[in-house]
Amino acid sequence: MMLAVQPRRLLARPKGLLLFAAFTATLYWILLHGSATPQTTTWFDGSAGPVQAPLQGDADAKQIPLPATEPSSDESNRRPEAEPEQKTEEERKKEEEDQREENLREQFDKEYAALAKEPGADAIFGQTLNTLDATKKRSRTILQHLKPAKDKAYFSDHQPYVYNPYPKNNEKTKPQQVSCEGPDGALPGDIQVFLGQPAGFPEPGFGSYDVLGMDGNLCYERETRLSIYGYKTDNDTSRSFDWDKVHWGQLQEKCAQKNKARFDMQGQSNPYLATVYSRQNSTALDLNGHIESSQTRAESPLHSDDLKQISRGLRPRNARDQPKSSKSSKSKQIPGSEARTAVLLRTYTGKSYSDNDQQVIRSLITELSLRTGGQYQVFLFVHVKDTAYAIWDDEGTYQYVLEKNVPPEFRDIAVLWNDEATQTMYPKIDPKKATVHVSQWLSVQKFAQEFPEFEYIWNWEIDARVTGHNYDFVEKLATFAKRQPRRGLWERNERYYIPSIHGDYDTKFRKEVERVSGKDTIWGPPKLPFVSPVGPKPPVAKPEDDNYKWGVGEEADLITVAPIFNPINSSWISGNELWGFNDSTHATTDLPRRATIVTHSRVSKRLLDIMHVENLRGNHISSEMVTQTTALLHGLKAVYAPMPVFFDRPWKGKDLAKWFNGGSNGESGGIGSAMGWGREARYRGTTWYYRANPPQRMYLNFMGWEDTAVGGKLWEDDHGRPCLPPMLLHPVKDIEPTEPGYKSESNLPYS
């Protein structure tokens, strides 16, 4: 009952009556004018929580006007006014940076479009034998490699030449090279070339033939280049060779055995497994990352039994291939022996091999392996994408996958592998990071552990094309790298070499790089408590005390064909993809590092061996940084060999430097790097990058097929056959005859 009489008591009092009247009036006003608004209005007054809209008679509220309309849900939930100012400042800076990047993109696009109207635009396309000029770069010609062919070409008035870039046997050198037979039982023949370059073909924007000692005054045409490897014109009615009956693996093995006196055919096991970090660890790691005692090491299969029986071997081989143990921290060759190099052609299950793919593989085997007496050996390195296939446990499954995915002639050079094999080998690496997309080199490291007879390994992209002679090209890169002094090497590696502004590589360029670098140079490995370098120590304390002697004559542990740049602050998307390499005072992201875009490169067994050990310890770096960074951390020799790279626009040297060496002190990395996020479109007109348009177009034209209104039979009838100087093109995919009006386009997006 008390609850019922309280309102009456309230209304009976004058003050209560007044309050009731005010409440009734307010309610009437809200119902009349505020049907679209709630009874209370809430906003932020600078305090931590919402407040109720004051009544009109509230004197303190006169400075805070009542909102005219209902605030949005965003406004009603926004932070105090002090915080929006800070957030706005951050957003403003980001917007300014984004706008600056957009302005740069627009400026590059503007210059690129303007150059399309200048003389020399698209001069890399449509150059043919009809405009060949033998005197254009006569100084580059290496005459001792050339001999006029007996027969002239039916499609050109120019004289073809037989090209033989191989060194002659030195009778004073023992043992000498023994010749090897080709697929037809006879000695492999030589390819033919034409002397000179088309009159309108441009000079390379990056790199130099002269610096590499490469004959750049040669022009390669498809028929004289590839006919001995199976290329035939449409009107060729001669009997075709049955390539399916060829066993390239047997031919290579037989060739190497003939020349076994020249090589260490067994190799040596990884010397770093039990030596490099033994001081920090009382136990060592075996091949699979398992802890082993000294007694266990003595009995370990790593030192006594076949390596391929450990974990999941790539492919069983003959017992003769077992490695010898090594007690030295340096992998020494047998006195008088020559180093061998494996070439791993990276491919995958599901790939369809075109006629051109097969012709190119045959050329690599013949020119690198058979013609050198086994100095090189070519493998088809096949990534089995579907791990459901038990290729390690069942021979029948292995053969099924092999036969389904590899042409018959290449099956005995194929090495199958999958992510499961590498993940098993490196238990301390997150399996999600141990995949081919992030960790391409893990499979190569596994190969190096199981095939220790190879002192060097080329990681070779299957969609790359050497227009010139394979042996000449790779040997010139290796020779260049071998003669490089270590003084200033890492600094030279960081820049695209642009001959038109840098001048002579060994004098002007070298001195200018040292000048702009100042004291900020690399001289030996960085001092890090968690890394025990395996490379040699500098012979003197300071680089200026070395007269460019240290490193000359030393084989490179890493050879790249693009700059080895600093990814820190470069905005490159993979710049922080590294794990481990830390301690209580060093964060992982503080690690000094280097990178190269496209993993096409030559690596030494020494580098792969120490990469293997670091991975067993749990230290890991993504594909395009790991070889470069490991070489840096361990004081190994890394060299960017400045191969010729061409452009579809007539860029001036200073503009190339602005757009591609835009980092600090003219480096290609760091702030402003062309490899950074949103900047890679600058490479659209180059002949070498993971995302470039000219390589596909140039190679289709080279093969006689139309692309972008150039090439094809009718076009060649009027203009002649395309020919190209020696260069390395990438990417080149799915080389097949095209239809009239075809125009190649890259489907990979720019970041």
C-alpha positions in Angstrom: 0.0 0.0 0.0 2.9 2.3 0.7 3.9 2.1 -2.9 0.5 3.3 -4.0 0.3 6.4 -1.9 3.8 7.8 -2.5 2.8 9.5 -5.8 -0.1 11.1 -4.1 2.1 12.5 -1.4 4.5 13.8 -4.1 1.7 15.6 -6.0 0.3 17.0 -2.8 3.5 19.0 -2.2 4.1 22.3 -4.2 7.6 21.3 -5.1 6.5 17.9 -6.3 3.7 19.5 -8.3 6.2 21.7 -10.0 8.5 18.8 -10.9 5.6 16.8 -12.2 4.5 19.7 -14.5 8.0 20.1 -15.8 8.3 16.4 -16.5 4.9 16.4 -18.3 5.9 19.4 -20.5 9.2 17.8 -21.4 7.6 14.6 -22.3 5.0 16.4 -24.4 7.8 18.3 -26.3 9.7 15.1 -27.0 6.7 13.3 -28.3 5.8 16.3 -30.5 9.3 17.2 -31.9 11.5 14.2 -31.2 9.9 11.2 -32.8 13.1 10.6 -34.8 15.4 11.0 -31.8 15.9 9.1 -28.6 14.8 10.6 -25.3 18.4 11.3 -24.4 21.2 12.5 -26.6 24.7 11.2 -26.0 28.1 12.4 -27.3 31.7 12.7 -26.0 32.6 15.7 -23.9 36.3 14.8 -23.6 35.7 12.5 -20.6 36.0 8.7 -20.7 32.2 8.1 -21.1 29.1 9.5 -22.5 27.0 12.2 -20.8 23.3 13.1 -21.0 22.2 16.2 -22.9 21.7 19.0 -20.3 18.4 20.7 -19.9 18.1 24.1 -21.4 18.1 25.7 -18.0 21.5 24.2 -17.1 23.9 27.2 -17.0 27.0 25.0 -17.3 25.7 23.6 -20.5 25.4 26.8 -22.4 28.8 26.4 -23.9 28.0 22.9 -25.2 25.2 23.2 -27.9 22.8 20.4 -28.2 23.3 18.5 -31.5 20.7 19.4 -34.1 20.4 15.8 -35.4 21.1 12.4 -34.1 24.8 11.5 -34.2 25.8 8.5 -36.3 26.9 5.3 -34.7 30.6 6.2 -35.6 30.3 9.5 -33.9 28.7 8.1 -30.8 31.5 5.6 -30.4 34.5 7.7 -31.3 37.4 8.2 -29.0 38.1 11.3 -27.0 39.1 14.4 -29.1 42.7 14.2 -28.0 43.1 10.8 -29.6 41.6 11.6 -33.0 44.2 14.4 -33.4 47.0 11.8 -32.9 45.3 9.3 -35.2 44.7 12.0 -37.8 48.4 12.9 -37.7 49.4 9.3 -38.4 46.8 9.1 -41.2 48.1 12.4 -42.6 51.6 11.1 -42.8 50.5 7.9 -44.4 48.4 9.7 -46.9 51.4 12.0 -47.7 53.6 8.9 -48.2 51.0 7.2 -50.3 50.6 10.3 -52.4 54.3 10.6 -52.8 54.5 7.0 -54.1 51.5 7.6 -56.4 53.3 10.7 -57.7 56.4 8.6 -58.4 54.3 6.0 -60.2 52.6 8.6 -62.3 55.9 10.3 -63.1 57.5 7.0 -64.2 54.5 6.1 -66.3 54.6 9.6 -67.8 58.3 9.2 -68.7 57.8 5.7 -69.9 54.9 6.8 -72.2 56.9 9.8 -73.5 59.9 7.6 -74.4 57.5 5.3 -76.4 57.5 8.2 -79.0 61.2 8.7 -79.1 63.6 7.1 -81.6 64.9 3.8 -80.2 61.6 2.8 -78.6 60.9 -0.9 -78.9 64.2 -1.3 -80.7 64.7 -4.6 -79.0 61.9 -6.1 -81.0 61.9 -7.0 -84.7 65.6 -6.9 -85.3 66.6 -9.3 -88.1 69.4 -10.6 -90.2 68.5 -8.2 -93.0 70.0 -5.3 -91.0 73.0 -7.2 -89.6 76.1 -5.0 -89.2 79.2 -7.1 -88.7 81.3 -4.0 -88.0 79.1 -2.5 -85.3 81.0 -3.9 -82.4 83.9 -5.5 -84.0 86.1 -5.0 -81.0 84.0 -7.5 -79.1 84.6 -10.3 -81.6 86.6 -13.3 -80.3 87.8 -14.7 -83.6 89.5 -17.8 -82.4 86.0 -19.2 -81.5 84.7 -18.7 -85.0 85.1 -20.6 -88.3 83.1 -20.0 -91.5 80.5 -22.7 -92.0 80.8 -24.8 -95.1 77.2 -24.1 -96.2 75.5 -20.8 -96.4 72.1 -20.3 -94.9 69.2 -20.4 -97.4 67.3 -17.7 -95.6 70.1 -15.0 -95.4 72.9 -13.6 -97.5 75.1 -13.4 -94.5 77.8 -16.0 -93.8 77.1 -18.2 -90.8 80.0 -19.2 -88.6 80.6 -22.4 -86.5 80.9 -21.3 -82.9 83.2 -23.2 -80.6 83.8 -21.4 -77.3 85.5 -24.4 -75.5 89.1 -24.2 -74.4 91.6 -26.3 -76.3 93.2 -29.3 -74.6 96.5 -28.3 -73.1 98.9 -31.2 -73.8 100.9 -30.1 -70.7 97.8 -30.5 -68.5 97.2 -34.0 -67.1 94.7 -35.6 -67.2 93.2 -34.3 -70.4 89.6 -34.1 -71.3 88.2 -37.2 -73.0 85.5 -36.5 -75.7 82.0 -37.9 -75.2 79.4 -39.1 -77.6 76.1 -37.5 -78.2 72.6 -39.1 -78.5 73.3 -40.4 -82.0 76.5 -42.1 -81.0 78.7 -39.5 -82.6 80.6 -36.5 -81.1 78.2 -33.6 -80.5 78.4 -30.9 -83.2 78.7 -27.1 -82.8 76.0 -24.5 -83.2 76.2 -21.7 -85.8 76.0 -18.0 -85.3 76.1 -14.8 -87.4 78.8 -12.1 -87.0 77.6 -8.7 -86.0 74.4 -7.1 -84.5 71.3 -5.7 -86.2 72.0 -2.0 -86.9 69.2 -0.8 -84.7 69.7 -3.0 -81.7 70.4 -0.9 -78.6 73.2 -1.1 -76.1 72.3 -2.8 -72.7 71.0 -0.4 -70.1 72.5 -2.6 -67.3 75.6 -4.7 -67.5 78.2 -5.2 -70.2 79.6 -7.7 -72.6 83.0 -6.2 -72.3 83.1 -6.4 -68.5 82.3 -10.1 -68.7 84.7 -10.8 -71.5 81.8 -12.1 -73.6 81.5 -11.8 -77.3 78.6 -9.4 -77.8 79.1 -9.0 -81.6 77.3 -12.2 -82.4 73.7 -12.8 -83.4 71.8 -16.0 -82.8 69.0 -17.2 -85.1 66.7 -20.1 -84.2 67.5 -22.6 -86.9 71.3 -22.3 -86.7 71.0 -22.3 -82.9 68.6 -25.1 -82.2 68.4 -27.4 -85.3 70.9 -29.9 -83.9 68.6 -30.2 -80.9 65.5 -31.1 -82.8 64.2 -27.8 -84.2 62.6 -28.1 -87.6 60.9 -25.6 -89.9 57.3 -26.3 -91.0 58.5 -27.2 -94.5 61.2 -29.6 -93.4 60.2 -33.0 -94.6 63.4 -34.8 -93.5 63.1 -37.8 -91.1 62.9 -36.8 -87.5 65.2 -38.2 -84.9 63.5 -40.4 -82.3 64.3 -38.5 -79.1 62.2 -40.8 -76.9 64.9 -43.4 -77.2 67.6 -41.2 -75.8 68.8 -41.6 -72.2 70.4 -38.4 -71.3 71.3 -39.6 -67.8 73.2 -42.6 -69.1 75.1 -40.3 -71.6 76.1 -37.9 -68.8 77.2 -40.7 -66.5 79.2 -42.4 -69.2 80.8 -39.1 -70.1 81.8 -38.3 -66.5 83.2 -41.8 -66.0 85.4 -41.4 -69.1 86.8 -38.3 -67.4 86.8 -39.5 -63.8 90.6 -38.9 -63.5 89.8 -35.1 -63.7 87.2 -35.0 -60.9 86.5 -36.1 -57.4 83.6 -38.4 -58.2 82.6 -39.1 -54.6 82.8 -35.7 -52.9 83.1 -35.1 -49.2 80.4 -34.9 -46.6 79.3 -31.7 -44.9 82.3 -30.7 -42.7 80.3 -28.2 -40.7 77.9 -30.5 -39.0 80.2 -31.4 -36.2 82.6 -28.5 -36.2 81.2 -25.0 -36.6 79.0 -24.7 -33.5 80.6 -27.5 -31.4 82.0 -24.9 -28.9 78.5 -23.6 -28.1 77.0 -27.1 -28.1 78.3 -30.1 -26.3 76.6 -32.2 -28.9 76.4 -32.0 -32.7 73.5 -32.3 -35.1 73.2 -35.1 -37.6 71.9 -34.8 -41.1 68.3 -34.9 -39.9 68.9 -32.4 -37.1 69.0 -35.1 -34.3 71.5 -34.7 -31.5 74.4 -37.2 -31.7 77.3 -37.9 -29.3 80.9 -38.1 -30.5 80.6 -41.9 -30.4 77.4 -41.8 -32.4 79.0 -39.5 -34.9 81.8 -41.9 -35.5 79.2 -44.6 -36.3 76.8 -42.3 -38.0 75.6 -43.1 -41.6 76.7 -39.5 -42.4 80.3 -40.7 -42.2 80.0 -44.4 -43.1 76.8 -45.4 -44.9 74.9 -44.1 -47.9 73.6 -40.7 -47.2 70.5 -41.5 -49.2 69.3 -44.0 -46.6 68.9 -41.3 -44.1 65.5 -39.6 -43.9 63.8 -39.4 -47.2 66.5 -39.5 -50.0 65.9 -37.8 -53.2 66.6 -40.7 -55.4 68.7 -43.9 -54.8 71.9 -44.0 -56.8 74.8 -46.4 -57.3 77.0 -47.3 -54.3 80.0 -45.7 -56.0 78.6 -42.3 -55.2 79.1 -42.5 -51.4 80.9 -39.5 -49.9 84.1 -39.6 -48.0 84.2 -38.1 -44.5 86.1 -34.9 -44.0 87.8 -33.8 -40.7 88.7 -30.4 -42.1 86.5 -27.4 -41.8 87.3 -26.7 -45.4 86.0 -28.9 -48.3 89.3 -29.6 -50.2 89.4 -31.2 -53.6 91.8 -34.0 -54.5 95.0 -32.4 -55.7 94.9 -31.9 -59.5 91.1 -32.5 -59.6 88.6 -30.2 -61.3 85.4 -29.0 -59.7 82.1 -30.3 -61.0 78.8 -28.3 -61.2 75.3 -29.6 -61.1 72.6 -27.7 -63.0 69.2 -28.1 -61.4 66.4 -27.3 -63.9 63.6 -26.4 -61.5 60.3 -27.8 -62.8 57.1 -29.3 -61.3 54.5 -32.0 -61.8 51.8 -31.0 -64.2 54.1 -29.1 -66.5 53.6 -29.6 -70.2 56.9 -29.7 -72.0 56.7 -27.9 -75.4 59.0 -28.7 -78.3 61.1 -25.7 -77.4 61.3 -26.7 -73.8 62.8 -30.0 -74.9 65.2 -28.4 -77.4 66.5 -26.1 -74.7 67.0 -28.9 -72.2 68.9 -30.9 -74.9 71.1 -27.9 -75.6 71.9 -27.4 -71.9 72.9 -31.1 -71.5 75.0 -31.2 -74.7 76.8 -27.8 -74.3 77.4 -28.0 -70.5 77.9 -31.7 -69.8 78.8 -33.7 -72.9 81.0 -31.1 -74.5 82.9 -30.5 -71.3 83.6 -34.1 -70.5 81.4 -34.1 -67.4 82.4 -30.7 -65.9 78.7 -30.0 -65.6 75.8 -32.4 -65.1 72.2 -31.5 -65.7 69.2 -32.6 -63.6 65.5 -32.1 -64.0 64.6 -31.1 -60.5 60.9 -32.0 -60.2 58.8 -30.6 -57.4 56.0 -33.1 -56.7 53.1 -30.8 -55.7 50.8 -33.5 -54.4 52.3 -35.0 -51.2 49.6 -37.7 -51.3 51.9 -39.6 -53.6 54.1 -41.9 -51.5 57.1 -41.5 -53.8 59.5 -42.3 -50.9 57.9 -45.5 -49.8 56.8 -47.2 -53.0 58.9 -47.6 -56.1 55.8 -48.1 -58.2 54.4 -44.8 -57.1 57.7 -43.1 -57.9 57.8 -44.5 -61.4 54.1 -43.6 -61.9 54.7 -39.9 -61.0 57.9 -39.9 -63.1 56.3 -41.3 -66.2 53.2 -39.2 -65.9 55.1 -35.9 -65.6 58.5 -36.2 -67.4 59.1 -36.9 -71.1 60.8 -40.3 -71.7 64.2 -38.9 -72.8 64.6 -37.0 -69.5 63.4 -39.5 -67.0 66.8 -40.7 -66.0 68.0 -37.2 -65.3 64.9 -36.4 -63.2 65.1 -36.0 -59.4 61.7 -36.0 -57.7 61.2 -34.1 -54.4 58.4 -32.7 -52.4 57.9 -30.4 -49.4 57.5 -33.4 -47.1 61.1 -34.4 -47.7 62.5 -31.0 -46.8 60.1 -30.6 -43.8 61.3 -33.9 -42.4 64.9 -32.9 -42.8 64.5 -29.6 -40.9 62.3 -30.3 -37.8 63.1 -27.0 -36.2 61.6 -25.0 -39.1 57.9 -24.3 -39.0 56.4 -26.6 -41.7 54.3 -23.7 -43.0 57.6 -21.9 -43.7 59.3 -25.0 -45.2 57.5 -24.9 -48.5 58.7 -24.2 -52.0 57.0 -20.8 -52.1 58.9 -19.5 -49.1 61.9 -21.9 -48.9 63.0 -22.8 -52.4 66.6 -23.5 -51.3 65.8 -26.3 -48.8 65.5 -28.8 -51.6 68.8 -27.6 -53.1 70.5 -28.0 -49.7 69.1 -31.6 -49.5 70.4 -32.3 -53.0 73.9 -30.9 -52.0 73.9 -33.3 -48.9 73.1 -36.3 -51.0 75.2 -35.4 -54.1 78.4 -34.1 -52.5 80.5 -34.7 -55.6 79.3 -31.3 -57.0 81.3 -28.3 -55.8 78.8 -25.9 -57.3 75.1 -25.9 -58.1 73.2 -23.8 -60.6 69.7 -23.1 -59.4 68.2 -22.8 -62.9 64.7 -21.4 -63.7 63.0 -23.6 -66.3 61.3 -20.4 -67.7 64.7 -18.7 -68.4 66.3 -18.7 -71.8 69.9 -18.2 -72.9 69.7 -16.9 -76.4 73.5 -17.4 -76.8 75.7 -20.4 -76.1 75.1 -21.9 -72.7 78.7 -22.8 -71.8 80.1 -19.5 -72.9 77.4 -17.6 -70.9 77.8 -19.4 -67.6 81.6 -19.7 -67.8 82.0 -15.9 -68.4 79.9 -15.2 -65.4 82.0 -17.6 -63.3 85.3 -16.1 -64.6 84.2 -12.6 -63.9 83.2 -13.6 -60.3 86.5 -15.3 -59.7 88.6 -12.3 -60.6 86.7 -9.9 -58.4 88.6 -8.5 -55.3 86.7 -8.5 -52.1 87.5 -4.9 -51.3 84.3 -2.9 -52.0 82.6 -6.0 -53.4 79.4 -5.9 -51.3 79.0 -2.2 -52.2 79.5 -2.9 -55.9 77.0 -5.8 -55.6 74.3 -3.4 -54.3 74.1 -1.4 -57.5 73.0 -2.0 -61.1 76.1 -1.4 -63.2 75.1 1.2 -65.8 78.0 1.6 -68.2 76.8 4.9 -69.8 77.3 6.7 -66.4 79.5 4.4 -64.4 82.3 4.1 -66.8 85.0 1.4 -66.6 84.0 -1.2 -64.1 87.4 -1.9 -62.6 88.5 1.7 -62.2 86.0 4.6 -62.3 83.0 2.5 -61.1 85.0 0.9 -58.3 86.4 4.2 -57.1 83.1 6.0 -57.2 81.3 3.3 -55.2 84.1 3.5 -52.6 83.8 7.3 -52.5 80.0 7.4 -51.9 80.2 4.5 -49.4 82.9 6.1 -47.3 83.6 4.1 -44.1 80.3 2.3 -44.3 81.7 -0.8 -46.0 81.7 -4.5 -45.4 85.0 -6.0 -44.6 84.6 -9.5 -43.3 81.5 -10.9 -41.6 79.5 -8.9 -39.0 80.3 -9.8 -35.4 77.3 -11.6 -34.0 77.4 -13.8 -30.9 75.1 -16.5 -32.4 77.0 -16.9 -35.8 80.4 -18.6 -36.1 81.6 -17.6 -39.6 83.1 -20.3 -41.8 84.7 -18.0 -44.4 88.2 -16.7 -44.4 89.2 -13.7 -42.3 90.4 -10.5 -44.0 94.1 -10.4 -44.4 94.4 -6.8 -43.1 92.4 -4.8 -40.6 91.0 -2.2 -43.0 90.0 -2.5 -46.6 92.1 0.5 -47.7 95.1 -1.4 -46.6 94.4 -4.1 -49.2 95.5 -3.3 -52.8 92.5 -5.1 -54.4 94.3 -8.4 -53.9 92.2 -10.3 -51.4 89.6 -12.5 -53.3 91.2 -12.3 -56.7 91.4 -15.9 -58.0 88.9 -17.1 -55.4 85.9 -18.9 -56.7 82.6 -17.2 -55.7 80.3 -18.9 -53.3 77.4 -17.1 -54.8 76.9 -15.7 -58.3 73.8 -13.7 -59.0 72.7 -12.0 -62.2 70.9 -9.1 -60.4 72.1 -6.8 -57.6 72.5 -8.1 -54.1 70.6 -5.3 -52.4 69.8 -4.3 -48.8 66.1 -5.1 -48.2 65.9 -3.1 -44.9 63.6 -0.1 -45.4 63.1 -1.0 -49.0 59.4 -1.8 -48.8 60.2 -5.1 -50.5 57.4 -7.4 -49.5 59.6 -10.3 -48.2 62.2 -8.1 -46.4 61.2 -9.4 -43.0 60.7 -13.1 -43.8 63.4 -14.5 -41.5 63.2 -16.5 -38.3 65.7 -17.3 -35.6 69.2 -15.7 -35.8 68.7 -13.9 -32.5 69.6 -13.9 -28.8 68.6 -11.9 -25.7 70.3 -8.7 -27.1 69.6 -9.1 -30.8 66.1 -9.2 -32.4 65.6 -11.3 -35.5 64.6 -8.3 -37.5 67.9 -6.5 -36.6 69.9 -9.1 -38.6 72.0 -7.6 -41.4 70.7 -9.1 -44.6 70.8 -9.0 -48.4 68.5 -10.2 -51.2 68.3 -10.7 -54.9 65.1 -10.8 -57.0 64.9 -14.1 -58.9 66.8 -17.1 -57.4 68.5 -18.0 -60.7 72.1 -18.2 -59.4 75.2 -20.4 -58.8 76.0 -21.5 -55.2 78.9 -23.3 -53.8 78.8 -26.5 -51.8 80.4 -24.6 -48.9 77.6 -22.1 -48.8 74.9 -24.8 -49.1 76.5 -26.8 -46.3 76.5 -24.0 -43.8 72.9 -23.0 -44.9 72.0 -26.6 -44.1 73.5 -26.4 -40.6 71.9 -23.0 -39.8 68.5 -24.5 -40.8 69.1 -27.5 -38.5 69.6 -25.0 -35.7 66.3 -23.4 -36.5 67.7 -20.3 -38.2 65.7 -19.7 -41.4 65.4 -17.1 -44.2 63.1 -16.9 -47.2 64.2 -17.9 -50.7 65.4 -14.6 -52.2 67.4 -13.6 -49.1 68.9 -16.8 -47.7 71.9 -17.4 -50.0 72.9 -13.7 -49.9 72.4 -13.2 -46.2 74.2 -16.5 -45.2 77.1 -15.5 -47.4 77.2 -12.1 -45.6 77.0 -13.6 -42.1 79.7 -16.2 -42.8 82.2 -14.1 -44.7 81.8 -15.9 -48.0 82.3 -14.4 -51.4 79.2 -13.3 -53.2 79.2 -11.6 -56.6 76.6 -9.9 -58.7 77.8 -10.5 -62.3 76.5 -7.6 -64.4 75.1 -9.4 -67.4 73.6 -7.3 -70.2 70.0 -6.3 -69.6 68.0 -4.5 -72.3 65.0 -2.1 -72.2 62.1 -1.5 -74.5 62.6 2.3 -74.0 65.6 4.4 -74.8 66.3 5.4 -71.2 69.3 7.7 -70.6 71.8 6.4 -68.0 71.0 9.1 -65.5 67.3 8.2 -65.6 68.0 4.5 -65.2 70.1 5.4 -62.1 67.2 7.5 -60.8 64.6 4.8 -61.1 66.6 1.7 -60.4 69.5 2.8 -58.2 67.3 5.2 -56.2 68.4 4.1 -52.7 71.0 5.8 -50.5 74.2 6.6 -52.2 73.0 5.2 -55.5 72.2 1.7 -54.2 69.4 -0.4 -55.6 68.1 -1.3 -52.1 67.0 0.6 -49.0 64.5 3.5 -49.1 63.3 4.1 -52.6 64.2 0.7 -53.9 62.6 -0.3 -57.2 61.9 -3.7 -55.7 59.7 -2.1 -53.1 56.0 -2.5 -52.8 54.2 -0.6 -55.6 57.4 0.2 -57.5 58.1 -3.0 -59.4 56.2 -1.8 -62.5 59.4 -0.1 -63.4 60.7 -3.5 -64.6 57.9 -4.0 -67.1 60.1 -3.1 -70.0 63.3 -5.1 -69.0 64.6 -8.4 -70.3 65.2 -9.8 -66.8 62.9 -9.8 -63.8 60.3 -12.1 -62.4 57.6 -9.8 -63.9 58.7 -8.3 -67.3 57.0 -8.1 -70.7 59.8 -8.2 -73.3 61.2 -11.7 -72.7 58.2 -13.6 -73.8 57.6 -11.3 -76.8 61.2 -11.4 -77.9 61.5 -15.1 -77.7 58.3 -15.8 -79.5 59.5 -13.6 -82.3 62.9 -15.3 -82.2 61.1 -18.7 -82.7 59.3 -17.3 -85.8 55.9 -16.6 -84.2 53.8 -13.5 -84.2 53.5 -11.3 -81.1 52.3 -7.7 -81.0 52.3 -7.3 -84.8 55.9 -8.6 -85.2 57.0 -12.0 -86.4 55.3 -14.8 -88.2 55.9 -16.1 -91.8 54.5 -13.2 -93.7 56.3 -10.6 -91.5 59.6 -12.5 -91.9 59.1 -12.6 -95.7 59.3 -8.8 -95.7 61.8 -8.2 -92.8 63.9 -11.3 -92.5 64.5 -13.7 -89.6 64.9 -12.3 -86.1 68.3 -12.7 -84.4 69.4 -11.8 -81.0 72.7 -11.2 -79.2 73.6 -13.4 -76.3 71.4 -12.6 -73.3 69.4 -14.3 -70.5 65.7 -13.8 -70.7 63.1 -14.2 -67.9 60.3 -15.1 -67.8 59.6 -17.1 -70.9 56.6 -19.4 -70.6 54.6 -21.7 -72.8 56.5 -21.3 -76.0 54.1 -22.5 -78.7 53.1 -21.2 -82.2 50.7 -18.3 -81.9 47.7 -17.2 -83.9 47.6 -14.1 -86.1 47.0 -11.0 -84.0 48.4 -12.6 -80.9 49.7 -10.2 -78.2 51.4 -11.6 -75.1 50.5 -10.2 -71.7 51.9 -11.0 -68.3 49.2 -12.1 -65.9 51.3 -11.6 -62.8 50.1 -8.4 -61.0 52.5 -5.6 -60.0 52.5 -4.9 -56.3 
